[in-house]
Amino acid sequence: MILEIILGITTLTLSYTSFNLFKKVERLEDWIEDYSQRIVDAENTLNQLDSEGKFESDDEIGVIFDGIKNTIKDLSTINNKDI
């Protein structure tokens, strides 16, 4: 009798913790997918902004623009490795 009660409580506890962890993993996966899409959108926006090459050719703005572009490329590379 006591063994059945202990097993029942253990089963309920493990079920709750498994369900709770499952919900957290699902939420993190959704966040990662959203973040990945934002990186792709930012890269596309930068490419559209500099379609004529005016930002890269300017000395002061070009350095900052290159830095932003390189950072987004690094994030895209990391993102593609994980998928």
Phi and psi restraints in degrees (range 20) as a CNS / XPLOR table:
assign (resid 1 and name C) (resid 2 and name N)
       (resid 2 and name CA) (resid 2 and name C) 1.0 -65.7 20.0 2
assign (resid 2 and name N) (resid 2 and name CA)
       (resid 2 and name C) (resid 3 and name N) 1.0 -39.0 20.0 2
assign (resid 2 and name C) (resid 3 and name N)
       (resid 3 and name CA) (resid 3 and name C) 1.0 -62.3 20.0 2
assign (resid 3 and name N) (resid 3 and name CA)
       (resid 3 and name C) (resid 4 and name N) 1.0 -40.1 20.0 2
assign (resid 3 and name C) (resid 4 and name N)
       (resid 4 and name CA) (resid 4 and name C) 1.0 -65.0 20.0 2
assign (resid 4 and name N) (resid 4 and name CA)
       (resid 4 and name C) (resid 5 and name N) 1.0 -38.8 20.0 2
assign (resid 4 and name C) (resid 5 and name N)
       (resid 5 and name CA) (resid 5 and name C) 1.0 -66.1 20.0 2
assign (resid 5 and name N) (resid 5 and name CA)
       (resid 5 and name C) (resid 6 and name N) 1.0 -43.9 20.0 2
assign (resid 5 and name C) (resid 6 and name N)
       (resid 6 and name CA) (resid 6 and name C) 1.0 -63.7 20.0 2
assign (resid 6 and name N) (resid 6 and name CA)
       (resid 6 and name C) (resid 7 and name N) 1.0 -43.8 20.0 2
assign (resid 6 and name C) (resid 7 and name N)
       (resid 7 and name CA) (resid 7 and name C) 1.0 -64.2 20.0 2
assign (resid 7 and name N) (resid 7 and name CA)
       (resid 7 and name C) (resid 8 and name N) 1.0 -37.9 20.0 2
assign (resid 7 and name C) (resid 8 and name N)
       (resid 8 and name CA) (resid 8 and name C) 1.0 -64.3 20.0 2
assign (resid 8 and name N) (resid 8 and name CA)
       (resid 8 and name C) (resid 9 and name N) 1.0 -45.8 20.0 2
assign (resid 8 and name C) (resid 9 and name N)
       (resid 9 and name CA) (resid 9 and name C) 1.0 -64.8 20.0 2
assign (resid 9 and name N) (resid 9 and name CA)
       (resid 9 and name C) (resid 10 and name N) 1.0 -41.4 20.0 2
assign (resid 9 and name C) (resid 10 and name N)
       (resid 10 and name CA) (resid 10 and name C) 1.0 -63.3 20.0 2
assign (resid 10 and name N) (resid 10 and name CA)
       (resid 10 and name C) (resid 11 and name N) 1.0 -42.1 20.0 2
assign (resid 10 and name C) (resid 11 and name N)
       (resid 11 and name CA) (resid 11 and name C) 1.0 -63.1 20.0 2
assign (resid 11 and name N) (resid 11 and name CA)
       (resid 11 and name C) (resid 12 and name N) 1.0 -44.3 20.0 2
assign (resid 11 and name C) (resid 12 and name N)
       (resid 12 and name CA) (resid 12 and name C) 1.0 -64.1 20.0 2
assign (resid 12 and name N) (resid 12 and name CA)
       (resid 12 and name C) (resid 13 and name N) 1.0 -41.2 20.0 2
assign (resid 12 and name C) (resid 13 and name N)
       (resid 13 and name CA) (resid 13 and name C) 1.0 -64.4 20.0 2
assign (resid 13 and name N) (resid 13 and name CA)
       (resid 13 and name C) (resid 14 and name N) 1.0 -46.3 20.0 2
assign (resid 13 and name C) (resid 14 and name N)
       (resid 14 and name CA) (resid 14 and name C) 1.0 -65.9 20.0 2
assign (resid 14 and name N) (resid 14 and name CA)
       (resid 14 and name C) (resid 15 and name N) 1.0 -35.9 20.0 2
assign (resid 14 and name C) (resid 15 and name N)
       (resid 15 and name CA) (resid 15 and name C) 1.0 -64.6 20.0 2
assign (resid 15 and name N) (resid 15 and name CA)
       (resid 15 and name C) (resid 16 and name N) 1.0 -44.6 20.0 2
assign (resid 15 and name C) (resid 16 and name N)
       (resid 16 and name CA) (resid 16 and name C) 1.0 -63.9 20.0 2
assign (resid 16 and name N) (resid 16 and name CA)
       (resid 16 and name C) (resid 17 and name N) 1.0 -45.7 20.0 2
assign (resid 16 and name C) (resid 17 and name N)
       (resid 17 and name CA) (resid 17 and name C) 1.0 -66.6 20.0 2
assign (resid 17 and name N) (resid 17 and name CA)
       (resid 17 and name C) (resid 18 and name N) 1.0 -37.4 20.0 2
assign (resid 17 and name C) (resid 18 and name N)
       (resid 18 and name CA) (resid 18 and name C) 1.0 -64.9 20.0 2
assign (resid 18 and name N) (resid 18 and name CA)
       (resid 18 and name C) (resid 19 and name N) 1.0 -43.6 20.0 2
assign (resid 18 and name C) (resid 19 and name N)
       (resid 19 and name CA) (resid 19 and name C) 1.0 -64.6 20.0 2
assign (resid 19 and name N) (resid 19 and name CA)
       (resid 19 and name C) (resid 20 and name N) 1.0 -41.9 20.0 2
assign (resid 19 and name C) (resid 20 and name N)
       (resid 20 and name CA) (resid 20 and name C) 1.0 -62.6 20.0 2
assign (resid 20 and name N) (resid 20 and name CA)
       (resid 20 and name C) (resid 21 and name N) 1.0 -44.8 20.0 2
assign (resid 20 and name C) (resid 21 and name N)
       (resid 21 and name CA) (resid 21 and name C) 1.0 -65.7 20.0 2
assign (resid 21 and name N) (resid 21 and name CA)
       (resid 21 and name C) (resid 22 and name N) 1.0 -36.9 20.0 2
assign (resid 21 and name C) (resid 22 and name N)
       (resid 22 and name CA) (resid 22 and name C) 1.0 -61.5 20.0 2
assign (resid 22 and name N) (resid 22 and name CA)
       (resid 22 and name C) (resid 23 and name N) 1.0 -43.5 20.0 2
assign (resid 22 and name C) (resid 23 and name N)
       (resid 23 and name CA) (resid 23 and name C) 1.0 -62.8 20.0 2
assign (resid 23 and name N) (resid 23 and name CA)
       (resid 23 and name C) (resid 24 and name N) 1.0 -40.7 20.0 2
assign (resid 23 and name C) (resid 24 and name N)
       (resid 24 and name CA) (resid 24 and name C) 1.0 -65.6 20.0 2
assign (resid 24 and name N) (resid 24 and name CA)
       (resid 24 and name C) (resid 25 and name N) 1.0 -41.2 20.0 2
assign (resid 24 and name C) (resid 25 and name N)
       (resid 25 and name CA) (resid 25 and name C) 1.0 -64.5 20.0 2
assign (resid 25 and name N) (resid 25 and name CA)
       (resid 25 and name C) (resid 26 and name N) 1.0 -42.0 20.0 2
assign (resid 25 and name C) (resid 26 and name N)
       (resid 26 and name CA) (resid 26 and name C) 1.0 -61.2 20.0 2
assign (resid 26 and name N) (resid 26 and name CA)
       (resid 26 and name C) (resid 27 and name N) 1.0 -42.2 20.0 2
assign (resid 26 and name C) (resid 27 and name N)
       (resid 27 and name CA) (resid 27 and name C) 1.0 -64.8 20.0 2
assign (resid 27 and name N) (resid 27 and name CA)
       (resid 27 and name C) (resid 28 and name N) 1.0 -41.0 20.0 2
assign (resid 27 and name C) (resid 28 and name N)
       (resid 28 and name CA) (resid 28 and name C) 1.0 -67.0 20.0 2
assign (resid 28 and name N) (resid 28 and name CA)
       (resid 28 and name C) (resid 29 and name N) 1.0 -38.0 20.0 2
assign (resid 28 and name C) (resid 29 and name N)
       (resid 29 and name CA) (resid 29 and name C) 1.0 -63.6 20.0 2
assign (resid 29 and name N) (resid 29 and name CA)
       (resid 29 and name C) (resid 30 and name N) 1.0 -40.8 20.0 2
assign (resid 29 and name C) (resid 30 and name N)
       (resid 30 and name CA) (resid 30 and name C) 1.0 -63.4 20.0 2
assign (resid 30 and name N) (resid 30 and name CA)
       (resid 30 and name C) (resid 31 and name N) 1.0 -41.0 20.0 2
assign (resid 30 and name C) (resid 31 and name N)
       (resid 31 and name CA) (resid 31 and name C) 1.0 -63.6 20.0 2
assign (resid 31 and name N) (resid 31 and name CA)
       (resid 31 and name C) (resid 32 and name N) 1.0 -42.3 20.0 2
assign (resid 31 and name C) (resid 32 and name N)
       (resid 32 and name CA) (resid 32 and name C) 1.0 -65.0 20.0 2
assign (resid 32 and name N) (resid 32 and name CA)
       (resid 32 and name C) (resid 33 and name N) 1.0 -42.4 20.0 2
assign (resid 32 and name C) (resid 33 and name N)
       (resid 33 and name CA) (resid 33 and name C) 1.0 -63.2 20.0 2
assign (resid 33 and name N) (resid 33 and name CA)
       (resid 33 and name C) (resid 34 and name N) 1.0 -40.4 20.0 2
assign (resid 33 and name C) (resid 34 and name N)
       (resid 34 and name CA) (resid 34 and name C) 1.0 -65.8 20.0 2
assign (resid 34 and name N) (resid 34 and name CA)
       (resid 34 and name C) (resid 35 and name N) 1.0 -42.8 20.0 2
assign (resid 34 and name C) (resid 35 and name N)
       (resid 35 and name CA) (resid 35 and name C) 1.0 -64.7 20.0 2
assign (resid 35 and name N) (resid 35 and name CA)
       (resid 35 and name C) (resid 36 and name N) 1.0 -40.7 20.0 2
assign (resid 35 and name C) (resid 36 and name N)
       (resid 36 and name CA) (resid 36 and name C) 1.0 -62.5 20.0 2
assign (resid 36 and name N) (resid 36 and name CA)
       (resid 36 and name C) (resid 37 and name N) 1.0 -41.4 20.0 2
assign (resid 36 and name C) (resid 37 and name N)
       (resid 37 and name CA) (resid 37 and name C) 1.0 -66.0 20.0 2
assign (resid 37 and name N) (resid 37 and name CA)
       (resid 37 and name C) (resid 38 and name N) 1.0 -37.0 20.0 2
assign (resid 37 and name C) (resid 38 and name N)
       (resid 38 and name CA) (resid 38 and name C) 1.0 -63.8 20.0 2
assign (resid 38 and name N) (resid 38 and name CA)
       (resid 38 and name C) (resid 39 and name N) 1.0 -37.9 20.0 2
assign (resid 38 and name C) (resid 39 and name N)
       (resid 39 and name CA) (resid 39 and name C) 1.0 -63.5 20.0 2
assign (resid 39 and name N) (resid 39 and name CA)
       (resid 39 and name C) (resid 40 and name N) 1.0 -45.1 20.0 2
assign (resid 39 and name C) (resid 40 and name N)
       (resid 40 and name CA) (resid 40 and name C) 1.0 -63.4 20.0 2
assign (resid 40 and name N) (resid 40 and name CA)
       (resid 40 and name C) (resid 41 and name N) 1.0 -42.2 20.0 2
assign (resid 40 and name C) (resid 41 and name N)
       (resid 41 and name CA) (resid 41 and name C) 1.0 -64.1 20.0 2
assign (resid 41 and name N) (resid 41 and name CA)
       (resid 41 and name C) (resid 42 and name N) 1.0 -40.5 20.0 2
assign (resid 41 and name C) (resid 42 and name N)
       (resid 42 and name CA) (resid 42 and name C) 1.0 -64.7 20.0 2
assign (resid 42 and name N) (resid 42 and name CA)
       (resid 42 and name C) (resid 43 and name N) 1.0 -40.4 20.0 2
assign (resid 42 and name C) (resid 43 and name N)
       (resid 43 and name CA) (resid 43 and name C) 1.0 -64.0 20.0 2
assign (resid 43 and name N) (resid 43 and name CA)
       (resid 43 and name C) (resid 44 and name N) 1.0 -42.5 20.0 2
assign (resid 43 and name C) (resid 44 and name N)
       (resid 44 and name CA) (resid 44 and name C) 1.0 -65.1 20.0 2
assign (resid 44 and name N) (resid 44 and name CA)
       (resid 44 and name C) (resid 45 and name N) 1.0 -39.5 20.0 2
assign (resid 44 and name C) (resid 45 and name N)
       (resid 45 and name CA) (resid 45 and name C) 1.0 -64.3 20.0 2
assign (resid 45 and name N) (resid 45 and name CA)
       (resid 45 and name C) (resid 46 and name N) 1.0 -43.5 20.0 2
assign (resid 45 and name C) (resid 46 and name N)
       (resid 46 and name CA) (resid 46 and name C) 1.0 -62.5 20.0 2
assign (resid 46 and name N) (resid 46 and name CA)
       (resid 46 and name C) (resid 47 and name N) 1.0 -40.4 20.0 2
assign (resid 46 and name C) (resid 47 and name N)
       (resid 47 and name CA) (resid 47 and name C) 1.0 -65.0 20.0 2
assign (resid 47 and name N) (resid 47 and name CA)
       (resid 47 and name C) (resid 48 and name N) 1.0 -37.5 20.0 2
assign (resid 47 and name C) (resid 48 and name N)
       (resid 48 and name CA) (resid 48 and name C) 1.0 -69.3 20.0 2
assign (resid 48 and name N) (resid 48 and name CA)
       (resid 48 and name C) (resid 49 and name N) 1.0 -39.7 20.0 2
assign (resid 48 and name C) (resid 49 and name N)
       (resid 49 and name CA) (resid 49 and name C) 1.0 -63.6 20.0 2
assign (resid 49 and name N) (resid 49 and name CA)
       (resid 49 and name C) (resid 50 and name N) 1.0 -36.9 20.0 2
assign (resid 49 and name C) (resid 50 and name N)
       (resid 50 and name CA) (resid 50 and name C) 1.0 -107.1 20.0 2
assign (resid 50 and name N) (resid 50 and name CA)
       (resid 50 and name C) (resid 51 and name N) 1.0 34.4 20.0 2
assign (resid 50 and name C) (resid 51 and name N)
       (resid 51 and name CA) (resid 51 and name C) 1.0 -64.3 20.0 2
assign (resid 51 and name N) (resid 51 and name CA)
       (resid 51 and name C) (resid 52 and name N) 1.0 -27.8 20.0 2
assign (resid 51 and name C) (resid 52 and name N)
       (resid 52 and name CA) (resid 52 and name C) 1.0 -94.7 20.0 2
assign (resid 52 and name N) (resid 52 and name CA)
       (resid 52 and name C) (resid 53 and name N) 1.0 -7.4 20.0 2
assign (resid 52 and name C) (resid 53 and name N)
       (resid 53 and name CA) (resid 53 and name C) 1.0 80.1 20.0 2
assign (resid 53 and name N) (resid 53 and name CA)
       (resid 53 and name C) (resid 54 and name N) 1.0 16.8 20.0 2
assign (resid 53 and name C) (resid 54 and name N)
       (resid 54 and name CA) (resid 54 and name C) 1.0 -72.6 20.0 2
assign (resid 54 and name N) (resid 54 and name CA)
       (resid 54 and name C) (resid 55 and name N) 1.0 -35.8 20.0 2
assign (resid 54 and name C) (resid 55 and name N)
       (resid 55 and name CA) (resid 55 and name C) 1.0 -71.0 20.0 2
assign (resid 55 and name N) (resid 55 and name CA)
       (resid 55 and name C) (resid 56 and name N) 1.0 -41.8 20.0 2
assign (resid 55 and name C) (resid 56 and name N)
       (resid 56 and name CA) (resid 56 and name C) 1.0 -68.7 20.0 2
assign (resid 56 and name N) (resid 56 and name CA)
       (resid 56 and name C) (resid 57 and name N) 1.0 -30.0 20.0 2
assign (resid 56 and name C) (resid 57 and name N)
       (resid 57 and name CA) (resid 57 and name C) 1.0 -78.0 20.0 2
assign (resid 57 and name N) (resid 57 and name CA)
       (resid 57 and name C) (resid 58 and name N) 1.0 -25.3 20.0 2
assign (resid 57 and name C) (resid 58 and name N)
       (resid 58 and name CA) (resid 58 and name C) 1.0 -73.1 20.0 2
assign (resid 58 and name N) (resid 58 and name CA)
       (resid 58 and name C) (resid 59 and name N) 1.0 135.5 20.0 2
assign (resid 58 and name C) (resid 59 and name N)
       (resid 59 and name CA) (resid 59 and name C) 1.0 -64.9 20.0 2
assign (resid 59 and name N) (resid 59 and name CA)
       (resid 59 and name C) (resid 60 and name N) 1.0 -53.9 20.0 2
assign (resid 59 and name C) (resid 60 and name N)
       (resid 60 and name CA) (resid 60 and name C) 1.0 -72.3 20.0 2
assign (resid 60 and name N) (resid 60 and name CA)
       (resid 60 and name C) (resid 61 and name N) 1.0 -47.7 20.0 2
assign (resid 60 and name C) (resid 61 and name N)
       (resid 61 and name CA) (resid 61 and name C) 1.0 -72.7 20.0 2
assign (resid 61 and name N) (resid 61 and name CA)
       (resid 61 and name C) (resid 62 and name N) 1.0 -33.7 20.0 2
assign (resid 61 and name C) (resid 62 and name N)
       (resid 62 and name CA) (resid 62 and name C) 1.0 -60.9 20.0 2
assign (resid 62 and name N) (resid 62 and name CA)
       (resid 62 and name C) (resid 63 and name N) 1.0 -37.6 20.0 2
assign (resid 62 and name C) (resid 63 and name N)
       (resid 63 and name CA) (resid 63 and name C) 1.0 -65.2 20.0 2
assign (resid 63 and name N) (resid 63 and name CA)
       (resid 63 and name C) (resid 64 and name N) 1.0 -45.6 20.0 2
assign (resid 63 and name C) (resid 64 and name N)
       (resid 64 and name CA) (resid 64 and name C) 1.0 -66.6 20.0 2
assign (resid 64 and name N) (resid 64 and name CA)
       (resid 64 and name C) (resid 65 and name N) 1.0 -42.5 20.0 2
assign (resid 64 and name C) (resid 65 and name N)
       (resid 65 and name CA) (resid 65 and name C) 1.0 -62.1 20.0 2
assign (resid 65 and name N) (resid 65 and name CA)
       (resid 65 and name C) (resid 66 and name N) 1.0 -42.1 20.0 2
assign (resid 65 and name C) (resid 66 and name N)
       (resid 66 and name CA) (resid 66 and name C) 1.0 -63.3 20.0 2
assign (resid 66 and name N) (resid 66 and name CA)
       (resid 66 and name C) (resid 67 and name N) 1.0 -39.6 20.0 2
assign (resid 66 and name C) (resid 67 and name N)
       (resid 67 and name CA) (resid 67 and name C) 1.0 -62.3 20.0 2
assign (resid 67 and name N) (resid 67 and name CA)
       (resid 67 and name C) (resid 68 and name N) 1.0 -44.1 20.0 2
assign (resid 67 and name C) (resid 68 and name N)
       (resid 68 and name CA) (resid 68 and name C) 1.0 -64.3 20.0 2
assign (resid 68 and name N) (resid 68 and name CA)
       (resid 68 and name C) (resid 69 and name N) 1.0 -43.4 20.0 2
assign (resid 68 and name C) (resid 69 and name N)
       (resid 69 and name CA) (resid 69 and name C) 1.0 -63.3 20.0 2
assign (resid 69 and name N) (resid 69 and name CA)
       (resid 69 and name C) (resid 70 and name N) 1.0 -42.5 20.0 2
assign (resid 69 and name C) (resid 70 and name N)
       (resid 70 and name CA) (resid 70 and name C) 1.0 -65.7 20.0 2
assign (resid 70 and name N) (resid 70 and name CA)
       (resid 70 and name C) (resid 71 and name N) 1.0 -38.6 20.0 2
assign (resid 70 and name C) (resid 71 and name N)
       (resid 71 and name CA) (resid 71 and name C) 1.0 -63.7 20.0 2
assign (resid 71 and name N) (resid 71 and name CA)
       (resid 71 and name C) (resid 72 and name N) 1.0 -43.3 20.0 2
assign (resid 71 and name C) (resid 72 and name N)
       (resid 72 and name CA) (resid 72 and name C) 1.0 -66.7 20.0 2
assign (resid 72 and name N) (resid 72 and name CA)
       (resid 72 and name C) (resid 73 and name N) 1.0 -37.2 20.0 2
assign (resid 72 and name C) (resid 73 and name N)
       (resid 73 and name CA) (resid 73 and name C) 1.0 -64.5 20.0 2
assign (resid 73 and name N) (resid 73 and name CA)
       (resid 73 and name C) (resid 74 and name N) 1.0 -40.0 20.0 2
assign (resid 73 and name C) (resid 74 and name N)
       (resid 74 and name CA) (resid 74 and name C) 1.0 -62.5 20.0 2
assign (resid 74 and name N) (resid 74 and name CA)
       (resid 74 and name C) (resid 75 and name N) 1.0 -44.0 20.0 2
assign (resid 74 and name C) (resid 75 and name N)
       (resid 75 and name CA) (resid 75 and name C) 1.0 -64.1 20.0 2
assign (resid 75 and name N) (resid 75 and name CA)
       (resid 75 and name C) (resid 76 and name N) 1.0 -38.7 20.0 2
assign (resid 75 and name C) (resid 76 and name N)
       (resid 76 and name CA) (resid 76 and name C) 1.0 -65.3 20.0 2
assign (resid 76 and name N) (resid 76 and name CA)
       (resid 76 and name C) (resid 77 and name N) 1.0 -39.1 20.0 2
assign (resid 76 and name C) (resid 77 and name N)
       (resid 77 and name CA) (resid 77 and name C) 1.0 -63.8 20.0 2
assign (resid 77 and name N) (resid 77 and name CA)
       (resid 77 and name C) (resid 78 and name N) 1.0 -45.0 20.0 2
assign (resid 77 and name C) (resid 78 and name N)
       (resid 78 and name CA) (resid 78 and name C) 1.0 -63.3 20.0 2
assign (resid 78 and name N) (resid 78 and name CA)
       (resid 78 and name C) (resid 79 and name N) 1.0 -41.6 20.0 2
assign (resid 78 and name C) (resid 79 and name N)
       (resid 79 and name CA) (resid 79 and name C) 1.0 -62.4 20.0 2
assign (resid 79 and name N) (resid 79 and name CA)
       (resid 79 and name C) (resid 80 and name N) 1.0 -41.8 20.0 2
assign (resid 79 and name C) (resid 80 and name N)
       (resid 80 and name CA) (resid 80 and name C) 1.0 -71.7 20.0 2
assign (resid 80 and name N) (resid 80 and name CA)
       (resid 80 and name C) (resid 81 and name N) 1.0 -28.8 20.0 2
assign (resid 80 and name C) (resid 81 and name N)
       (resid 81 and name CA) (resid 81 and name C) 1.0 -68.5 20.0 2
assign (resid 81 and name N) (resid 81 and name CA)
       (resid 81 and name C) (resid 82 and name N) 1.0 -37.1 20.0 2
assign (resid 81 and name C) (resid 82 and name N)
       (resid 82 and name CA) (resid 82 and name C) 1.0 -73.3 20.0 2
assign (resid 82 and name N) (resid 82 and name CA)
       (resid 82 and name C) (resid 83 and name N) 1.0 -27.0 20.0 2
